[in-house]
Amino acid sequence: MFKTVNLNRSSVKDLPSTQISLDFALAEFSSAIEMLQAAKKVNDKKLALGFLNHSLDEYRHTNFFIRVLKYSKNSNLNSNNLKFNSILAYSKGFLRDDGYLFDKMSLQSFSVFIGVNEQQALKIFQKLKNSNWNLGNKLRQDLNEIIEDEKKHLELAQKNFEVEFVDLLKDEGRHASLALEYSKKNFPAKIYYPLYIRFFLFNKIRHLVGGNNTVKNLISYVVSFLIIIFSFPFRYSLSTKNIDNNFDLNKKNANLIL
Amino acid sequence: MRKIIIGISSYFHESAICIIINDKIVDYLKEEEITRVKGDFKFPKNSLKIILKKHKILENEIESIVFYEKPFLSWSSITFFSLLKPVKRWKIVLNQFQKFWTGSLSFSADIKKLINISSDKIYYNSHHVSHALSGLIFSKDTKKDYLIFVLDGVGDGETISIYKKIKSDILTEYKCLFPDSLGLYYSAFTDYLGFNVNEGESKVMGLAAFGEPIYKELILNEIIQYNEGELTLNQSWFAYSFDLEKSYSNKFNAKFGSPGTPDSYKNINGKDFKRMADIACSTQVALEETLISIVRYYILKTGIKNIVFAGGLGLNSKAMQKLAEMQEVDEFTVPPSPGDSGAATGAAIYGYMLSNGFKFPQISILPGKNYDESVKANIFDTIFKKIEQSSQSNTAVANLIESGEIICTFFKDREFGPRALGSRSILCAGNKNEIIKDLNEKLKKRESFRPLAPMMRESKAEKYFYIDDNNKHNLYWMGITVNAKEETIKDYPMTVHYDKTSRLQLIKSDNIFYENLFIKLEKMNINILINTSFNVAGDPMVFDYVDCYTNMVRMGLKYLVTDTGLFEIEINK
């Protein structure tokens, strides 16, 4: 995973919250897509196969978090924004619609970017593992009063996740070292180290800004409040009910957006 | 010089592009196929780039580019509606103003970033007329008069449009406006049942077979209000007109109990499953009865008995069967891609009509082309090993299927609807029940209550299914379900759904690969194949051979048949 998730102390405490599980699933999915696109676009056969295998690992990790998501408990579980839907990768900023990383970066920048972010991901996973392994206890406390059967189900799920999680950590370590080794071997130090520092800092800033929902929400409330205030006097004069939108082969009319 | 028309649908549901060169639809591409993000609705710049390159299209050859809806009408209809109650609907207001900059209003600007074309060659068609044209082209005879029903969530502010196609004109008979939408009614129940909106509707349809319509009267009395051709929905049950995250109101919880979760569907004999199935069944039956009432009313009113149905609700193949079986209907057509992505075809046809008058271009049900050159490093031979030449591949495939293997197909002509029609399919024998169960639940990870579709030769179909000649053409693209005969239920039980219907695909005799394959299989007592789309659940259908590889590895499948032979996957770690 090289599209990392913002994981602060409170979100770790609440694991496995639906939001964090969903973010991890989307981050893994987006990483799979980026690697798949790189595999299709790179000219070198060996690199193409390497990227392809990396992509397959990321798809496997996506499935892991989708399964975690299904066991996550959250009061807003039925919100459309908390169900795994790959299209959310755009709206949550994991995938950008202005192009893939491989299109925008040189091969050397791409390799360093992957390496730096895989290292970050590895740290997050270690953090997640240490906290997340209270998953069963936390959920058991919450669910004791609900259904006994579901409690047993969660114990079983926890065991399964634990086994998979160890594999997942191995993969992340392998991805990071492969990308960084490749970059170190093939690019001179004066190119490698500035890129390394740039992506490391960029990553930190991205997490800080990307995860700040309070700022995002505040902007949304202010904008919508202003729109509502300004449009209020005109609202009854706005209507599209009488606009002709029928079949019409007149080119002049067809040229209109209304 | 060639005359090229490009039709585009985008910014709302799956983006797609349709290309007409001279008098023929020559290619069709969905953005999700390239980006691998299911339901990708972004402006289809990736597909546009590669489709222009593939067909070596020069800018001066482009006669017109047609967008499938009227951008300002589409935006303003919802915006103005939400401003009527701006405090309650503030989330929609905000969303609409964000869409002002990122939605379909920027279509012209987005096109001009990629193609140097003057504004007078960019046209806009009515959303529902695009649907209507994409349906009409698949009717049995486009010269006949038709009654066209377009029903979807919402498009250009319209939720139902009923047109009369008479000679060379399409006349509007009725329009229903947002928020009264049967499409959004079905999506709200999909949401309540715990499935993703725009993706889970087919799950609701499959689930419905397991339930009883115990809430049908409630829905028809309190939620859907239909009278004399006019439809309204009781909005107190819905939240989609003011909430972006939830489609139904708290009245659902009060009446039907807690909403569905993944756990609701784990035990098919459980109480919660039964409760969900009853709700799904009631939703489906109420929809079918309302559609029948609407169609019956307008047949009586206009006297036209040939029906075309398009729009997202056309994907409900069970409801389409009910309409096709109506005694009042002489001929029924629902196109292979009735939803928004198919409307790109309608937009292209409209562009063709702007230049040529009211006539249709040629079309096939597999208009998409192969794009293997999109993979730069040629790694095909590294990830696949040829085990049989193309001349012998159908014999080898038949033997593998007979021995219980699952085969993936990847032929050069691509489907353009959401359903795999043999080009991008996963196949297995229709009478090997354990294999089919594994394919459905373990490999494709579909819910156990969802059926898989059968495919067979047209010439043998009467023996196994009840087929009506007037509607048979829909079965070439799985447009409607049909009732199975006892023999099918006995010999091929896994090809028949719980309600004894199947979404059958008929194979014509001019499909050489499949004709020969079935001749061989029939000698092995396999008359029916299971045909499911070649993709992991939640992903788009495969686009190139790299996607074939990743999907096969993810599902643990071994064999791939293409135009050039039969191949076995080689895992390279």
Chai-1 contact restraints between the chains, C-beta under 6 A:
chainA,res_idxA,chainB,res_idxB,connection_type,confidence,min_distance_angstrom,max_distance_angstrom,comment,restraint_id
A,I33,B,R36,contact,1.0,0.0,6.0,A-B,restraint_1
A,K40,B,V375,contact,1.0,0.0,6.0,A-B,restraint_2
A,K40,B,V546,contact,1.0,0.0,6.0,A-B,restraint_3
A,K41,B,K376,contact,1.0,0.0,6.0,A-B,restraint_4
A,N43,B,K376,contact,1.0,0.0,6.0,A-B,restraint_5
A,N43,B,A377,contact,1.0,0.0,6.0,A-B,restraint_6
A,D44,B,A377,contact,1.0,0.0,6.0,A-B,restraint_7
A,K45,B,A377,contact,1.0,0.0,6.0,A-B,restraint_8
A,K45,B,I379,contact,1.0,0.0,6.0,A-B,restraint_9
A,A48,B,A377,contact,1.0,0.0,6.0,A-B,restraint_10
A,A48,B,I379,contact,1.0,0.0,6.0,A-B,restraint_11
A,L49,B,N572,contact,1.0,0.0,6.0,A-B,restraint_12
A,L56,B,V553,contact,1.0,0.0,6.0,A-B,restraint_13
A,Y59,B,R554,contact,1.0,0.0,6.0,A-B,restraint_14
A,K70,B,P262,contact,1.0,0.0,6.0,A-B,restraint_15
A,N78,B,P259,contact,1.0,0.0,6.0,A-B,restraint_16
A,S79,B,E245,contact,1.0,0.0,6.0,A-B,restraint_17
A,N80,B,E245,contact,1.0,0.0,6.0,A-B,restraint_18
A,N81,B,E245,contact,1.0,0.0,6.0,A-B,restraint_19
A,K83,B,N196,contact,1.0,0.0,6.0,A-B,restraint_20
A,N85,B,N196,contact,1.0,0.0,6.0,A-B,restraint_21
A,S86,B,V37,contact,1.0,0.0,6.0,A-B,restraint_22
A,S86,B,K38,contact,1.0,0.0,6.0,A-B,restraint_23
A,I87,B,G39,contact,1.0,0.0,6.0,A-B,restraint_24
A,D97,B,K42,contact,1.0,0.0,6.0,A-B,restraint_25
A,S220,B,L94,contact,1.0,0.0,6.0,A-B,restraint_26
A,S224,B,W90,contact,1.0,0.0,6.0,A-B,restraint_27
A,S224,B,V93,contact,1.0,0.0,6.0,A-B,restraint_28
A,S224,B,L94,contact,1.0,0.0,6.0,A-B,restraint_29
A,I227,B,V93,contact,1.0,0.0,6.0,A-B,restraint_30
A,I227,B,F97,contact,1.0,0.0,6.0,A-B,restraint_31
A,I228,B,P86,contact,1.0,0.0,6.0,A-B,restraint_32
A,I228,B,W90,contact,1.0,0.0,6.0,A-B,restraint_33
A,S231,B,L83,contact,1.0,0.0,6.0,A-B,restraint_34
A,R235,B,L83,contact,1.0,0.0,6.0,A-B,restraint_35
A,R235,B,L84,contact,1.0,0.0,6.0,A-B,restraint_36
A,L238,B,F80,contact,1.0,0.0,6.0,A-B,restraint_37
A,L238,B,L83,contact,1.0,0.0,6.0,A-B,restraint_38
A,S239,B,F80,contact,1.0,0.0,6.0,A-B,restraint_39
A,T240,B,L73,contact,1.0,0.0,6.0,A-B,restraint_40
A,T240,B,S76,contact,1.0,0.0,6.0,A-B,restraint_41
A,T240,B,S77,contact,1.0,0.0,6.0,A-B,restraint_42
A,T240,B,G157,contact,1.0,0.0,6.0,A-B,restraint_43
A,N245,B,S126,contact,1.0,0.0,6.0,A-B,restraint_44
A,N245,B,D156,contact,1.0,0.0,6.0,A-B,restraint_45
A,N246,B,T172,contact,1.0,0.0,6.0,A-B,restraint_46
A,F247,B,V129,contact,1.0,0.0,6.0,A-B,restraint_47
A,F247,B,I170,contact,1.0,0.0,6.0,A-B,restraint_48
A,L249,B,M353,contact,1.0,0.0,6.0,A-B,restraint_49
A,K251,B,L354,contact,1.0,0.0,6.0,A-B,restraint_50
A,A254,B,Y123,contact,1.0,0.0,6.0,A-B,restraint_51
A,N255,B,Y123,contact,1.0,0.0,6.0,A-B,restraint_52
A,I257,B,K70,contact,1.0,0.0,6.0,A-B,restraint_53
A,I257,B,P71,contact,1.0,0.0,6.0,A-B,restraint_54
A,I257,B,F72,contact,1.0,0.0,6.0,A-B,restraint_55
A,I257,B,Y124,contact,1.0,0.0,6.0,A-B,restraint_56
A,L258,B,K70,contact,1.0,0.0,6.0,A-B,restraint_57
A,L258,B,F72,contact,1.0,0.0,6.0,A-B,restraint_58
A,L258,B,L73,contact,1.0,0.0,6.0,A-B,restraint_59
